[in-house]
Amino acid sequence: MNKNIVDLHEKLQALLLTQRDSSIQGKVADYIPALASVKPDLAGISVATIAGNVVSAGEYQHPFSIQSISKVFGLVMAMNRIGDSLWQRVRMEPSGQPFNSIIQLEWEKGIPRNPVINAGALLVSDVLTSHFSSSKLAFLTFVRKLAGNESIFVDNQVYQSELTHGNGNAALAYLMKSFGNIESEIPEVLSHYFTQCSIAMSCEQLAKSFLFLANKGIDPRTKKTICTARDAHRVNAILSTSGMYDQSGEFAFSVGLPAKSGVGGGVMAVVPGYGVICSWSPPLNSFGNSVVGMSLVAGVAEELGLSIYH
Ligand code: DON
């Protein structure tokens, strides 16, 4: 094995060893009851590069609930499907509010601040349900293709749990519909959104799947165009300003990479021109971001000198 790869593998293992214990500073999400039963001390990390290397440590093959990381796949699908008209229905500004907040949505007449807060992702889910005959299947097919793995699945227990405890998301969707910004029927939009959030994937699968965002929209393994270079730039810009919710400023300040978190404990960070880092540890901080997941990404970025602001 190449010496740089061996070095990176040792660095990842060392980072896991030092960071893992800080998971006690966080709390596993329990507002979706099915997520509360995940073991809090599991942790993993994968780094996939455009050059074709994948270096990992810990429980990097353990599937976890991707939750809000799915918003990035959905956004790319919607951009591909309806082009620039998407930006008349959702904006590209940070919200400065928790990911599930409804307050701003009324002031701003049912137009979500960005596509990665819950309101924005529900809007994107509406675009998908109204433009695909079977949006859930189209979504799963898209993700499986990107990961190069047909066995990626929707965790039905998490899906049912989200559906039963999804009144906050239903309120966001109905409010947007009352302003005329949702086309499909709300149960269909919610069912799509909860399905995509309930997909289970590993760090390794996620890191490989998002390589196109680090490579101007082209999957470096298949050479296929997944989105335009302009859209890859736009997604990365949104992830830089809003992907870590109300902690995006701090994450840009201290790490400097476009990133997306999920309440399942995953953190995915894009390093344009280099690759993707994906970490996982279930306990979350008060912003809904994984405590250890963020430290692991920060550690790798620091070790390798990766930042878009250098
Ligand atoms: O709708 C929800 O609240 C969840 N299905 C997803 C939220 C989420 O992952 C926020 N990320 N940190």
Residues whose N, C-alpha, C, O or C-beta is under 5 A from the ligand:
A	BS01	DON	Q67 S68 F99 N118 C197 S261 G262 V263 G288 N289
